[in-house]
Amino acid sequence: MPSLADDRDAIRDLYARYVRSVDTGDVDTFVSLYAADAVFVGGGVGGPDVVGHEALREFAAGLRVGSTHRLSLNHVIDVDGDRAECHSSIVTLAGTTVVSTGRVHDEFRRVDGTWRIARRTFTPDPAPVAR
């Protein structure tokens, strides 16, 4: 039975693989990090939820590759048996310019001994108000 520290470390590793897969266009890895019936709320930012591996594959294939870096930060991970959740922040950079920020709430499920994203909810931060 993995310890709490082992589970948290595995989830942090999942996040690192996630942002790398998005930034490099590794669609297969991106999809593999989700449970087969996973839901990505806010993935289409204003559009419908992205549900299941095929829709996630299509979503990931449509992302721009090589021009941005995503940073997943401030992970607050709570584990309860074979389920976990995490609240975090995400920052997207284009070169040295911040192009977007937001909050993420992830729900995880252990599938065949490996953590997978079961539900990801992305909430973009509002645009700053000019002063």
Backbone hydrogen bonds in HBPLUS format (Angstrom, degrees):
<---DONOR---> <-ACCEPTOR-->    atom                        ^
c    i                          cat <-CA-CA->   ^        H-A-AA   ^      H-
h    n   atom  resd res      DA  || num        DHA   H-A  angle D-A-AA Bond
n    s   type  num  typ     dist DA aas  dist angle  dist       angle   num
A0007-ASP N   A0003-SER O   2.95 MM   4  6.31 160.9  1.99 154.2 158.7     1
A0008-ARG N   A0004-LEU O   2.93 MM   4  6.17 166.9  1.94 154.8 158.2     2
A0009-ASP N   A0005-ALA O   2.91 MM   4  6.03 156.6  1.96 145.6 152.5     3
A0010-ALA N   A0006-ASP O   2.90 MM   4  6.12 155.5  1.96 148.5 155.2     4
A0011-ILE N   A0007-ASP O   2.98 MM   4  6.24 151.7  2.06 148.9 156.5     5
A0012-ARG N   A0008-ARG O   2.91 MM   4  6.18 157.2  1.96 149.4 155.6     6
A0013-ASP N   A0009-ASP O   2.93 MM   4  6.16 151.8  2.01 145.6 153.5     7
A0014-LEU N   A0010-ALA O   2.95 MM   4  6.22 147.8  2.05 139.0 147.9     8
A0015-TYR N   A0011-ILE O   3.03 MM   4  6.39 154.4  2.10 147.7 153.6     9
A0016-ALA N   A0012-ARG O   3.06 MM   4  6.42 155.9  2.12 146.6 152.6    10
A0017-ARG N   A0013-ASP O   2.96 MM   4  6.24 162.4  1.99 154.6 158.9    11
A0018-TYR N   A0014-LEU O   2.82 MM   4  5.98 148.5  1.92 146.7 156.7    12
A0019-VAL N   A0015-TYR O   3.00 MM   4  6.30 168.2  2.01 163.2 160.7    13
A0020-ARG N   A0016-ALA O   3.11 MM   4  6.18 157.4  2.16 143.4 150.4    14
A0021-SER N   A0017-ARG O   2.85 MM   4  5.93 153.6  1.92 143.3 150.8    15
A0022-VAL N   A0018-TYR O   3.04 MM   4  6.35 156.1  2.10 152.8 159.0    16
A0023-ASP N   A0019-VAL O   2.92 MM   4  6.05 168.6  1.94 149.9 153.5    17
A0024-THR N   A0020-ARG O   2.94 MM   4  5.96 143.3  2.07 146.8 155.2    18
A0025-GLY N   A0021-SER O   2.99 MM   4  5.71 118.8  2.38 133.9 145.6    19
A0026-ASP N   A0021-SER O   2.89 MM   5  4.59 137.6  2.07 135.9 142.9    20
A0066-GLY N   A0023-ASP O   3.33 MM  43  6.10 161.0  2.37 154.6 158.7    21
A0027-VAL N   A0025-GLY O   2.98 MM   2  5.61 124.0  2.31 109.0  92.9    22
A0030-PHE N   A0026-ASP O   3.04 MM   4  6.30 167.4  2.06 155.1 159.2    23
A0031-VAL N   A0027-VAL O   2.95 MM   4  6.18 169.4  1.97 158.4 159.5    24
A0032-SER N   A0028-ASP O   3.00 MM   4  6.14 155.4  2.06 144.2 151.6    25
A0033-LEU N   A0030-PHE O   3.30 MM   3  5.62 150.5  2.39 105.4 113.4    26
A0034-TYR N   A0031-VAL O   3.11 MM   3  5.65 167.2  2.13 119.2 123.1    27
A0117-ILE N   A0033-LEU O   2.83 MM  84  6.20 166.7  1.85 148.4 151.1    28
A0035-ALA N   A0117-ILE O   2.86 MM  82  5.79 167.3  1.87 146.2 145.1    29
A0038-ALA N   A0035-ALA O   3.02 MM   3  5.07 159.8  2.06 120.1 118.6    30
A0052-GLY N   A0038-ALA O   2.84 MM  14  5.22 164.6  1.86 155.8 161.1    31
A0039-VAL N   A0118-ALA O   3.09 MM  79  6.44 147.4  2.20 131.9 139.4    32
A0120-ARG N   A0039-VAL O   2.86 MM  81  6.35 157.2  1.91 156.7 164.5    33
A0040-PHE N   A0050-VAL O   2.72 MM  10  4.93 157.5  1.77 149.6 157.1    34
A0050-VAL N   A0040-PHE O   2.96 MM  10  4.93 170.9  1.97 140.2 142.0    35
A0041-VAL N   A0120-ARG O   2.64 MM  79  5.94 150.0  1.72 163.8 172.6    36
A0122-PHE N   A0041-VAL O   2.87 MM  81  6.22 165.7  1.89 165.1 165.4    37
A0045-VAL N   A0042-GLY O   2.95 MM   3  4.63 158.0  2.00 101.8 106.4    38
A0047-GLY N   A0044-GLY O   3.24 MM   3  4.74 141.5  2.40  91.6 102.2    39
A0056-LEU N   A0052-GLY O   2.96 MM   4  6.15 156.6  2.01 154.4 162.1    40
A0057-ARG N   A0053-HIS O   2.84 MM   4  5.98 151.7  1.92 148.8 156.2    41
A0058-GLU N   A0054-GLU O   3.05 MM   4  6.33 160.5  2.09 147.7 152.2    42
A0059-PHE N   A0055-ALA O   2.90 MM   4  6.10 158.8  1.95 146.8 153.1    43
A0060-ALA N   A0056-LEU O   2.89 MM   4  6.07 169.9  1.90 152.7 154.8    44
A0061-ALA N   A0057-ARG O   2.96 MM   4  6.08 155.1  2.02 147.8 154.9    45
A0062-GLY N   A0059-PHE O   3.10 MM   3  5.38 143.2  2.24 103.6 114.2    46
A0063-LEU N   A0060-ALA O   3.22 MM   3  5.44 168.5  2.23 110.3 113.7    47
A0069-HIS N   A0093-LEU O   2.87 MM  24  5.16 147.7  1.98 141.6 150.4    48
A0093-LEU N   A0069-HIS O   2.81 MM  24  5.16 167.9  1.83 152.9 156.6    49
A0071-LEU N   A0091-VAL O   2.75 MM  20  5.11 157.6  1.80 154.4 161.9    50
A0091-VAL N   A0071-LEU O   2.94 MM  20  5.11 154.6  2.01 142.7 151.1    51
A0073-LEU N   A0089-SER O   2.83 MM  16  5.10 169.8  1.84 149.6 153.1    52
A0089-SER N   A0073-LEU O   2.93 MM  16  5.10 169.4  1.94 143.5 146.8    53
A0076-VAL N   A0087-HIS O   2.98 MM  11  5.32 154.7  2.05 151.5 159.5    54
A0087-HIS N   A0076-VAL O   3.17 MM  11  5.32 149.8  2.27 134.2 139.9    55
A0078-ASP N   A0085-GLU O   2.87 MM   7  5.43 168.2  1.88 164.7 168.7    56
A0085-GLU N   A0078-ASP O   2.88 MM   7  5.43 152.3  1.95 152.2 161.3    57
A0080-ASP N   A0083-ARG O   2.73 MM   3  5.28 173.2  1.73 164.9 163.0    58
A0083-ARG N   A0080-ASP O   3.15 MM   3  5.28 153.9  2.22 116.6 124.1    59
A0110-ARG N   A0082-ASP O   2.91 MM  28  5.01 158.2  1.95 144.5 144.6    60
A0084-ALA N   A0108-PHE O   3.23 MM  24  4.97 155.2  2.29 124.3 124.5    61
A0108-PHE N   A0084-ALA O   2.73 MM  24  4.97 174.2  1.74 145.8 146.9    62
A0086-CYS N   A0106-ASP O   2.90 MM  20  5.19 150.3  1.98 143.1 149.0    63
A0106-ASP N   A0086-CYS O   2.85 MM  20  5.19 164.5  1.87 155.9 159.8    64
A0088-SER N   A0104-VAL O   2.94 MM  16  5.26 156.2  2.00 151.3 155.8    65
A0104-VAL N   A0088-SER O   2.92 MM  16  5.26 162.6  1.95 144.1 143.8    66
A0090-ILE N   A0102-GLY O   2.97 MM  12  5.37 158.0  2.01 142.6 143.3    67
A0102-GLY N   A0090-ILE O   2.97 MM  12  5.37 135.6  2.17 152.6 157.5    68
A0092-THR N   A0100-SER O   2.85 MM   8  5.18 167.6  1.86 154.4 153.3    69
A0099-VAL N   A0092-THR O   2.80 MM   7  5.68 162.4  1.83 154.8 160.8    70
A0094-ALA N   A0097-THR O   2.84 MM   3  5.30 160.1  1.88 154.0 160.1    71
A0097-THR N   A0094-ALA O   3.08 MM   3  5.30 163.4  2.10 126.8 127.2    72
A0125-ASP N   A0101-THR O   2.93 MM  24  5.70 177.7  1.93 135.0 134.8    73
A0103-ARG N   A0123-THR O   2.89 MM  20  5.23 163.8  1.92 145.6 147.9    74
A0123-THR N   A0103-ARG O   2.86 MM  20  5.23 168.3  1.87 158.6 161.0    75
A0105-HIS N   A0121-THR O   2.93 MM  16  5.17 155.2  1.99 143.8 152.1    76
A0121-THR N   A0105-HIS O   2.90 MM  16  5.17 155.4  1.96 142.0 150.0    77
A0107-GLU N   A0119-ARG O   2.76 MM  12  5.05 155.3  1.82 154.6 160.2    78
A0118-ALA N   A0107-GLU O   2.74 MM  11  5.51 163.1  1.76 150.3 154.3    79
A0119-ARG N   A0107-GLU O   3.14 MM  12  5.05 155.5  2.20 139.8 138.7    80
A0109-ARG N   A0116-ARG O   2.95 MM   7  5.51 156.1  2.00 153.6 161.4    81
A0116-ARG N   A0109-ARG O   2.96 MM   7  5.51 147.3  2.07 139.5 149.2    82
A0111-VAL N   A0114-THR O   2.73 MM   3  5.22 168.3  1.75 150.9 146.8    83
A0114-THR N   A0111-VAL O   2.95 MM   3  5.22 165.3  1.98 114.9 119.8    84
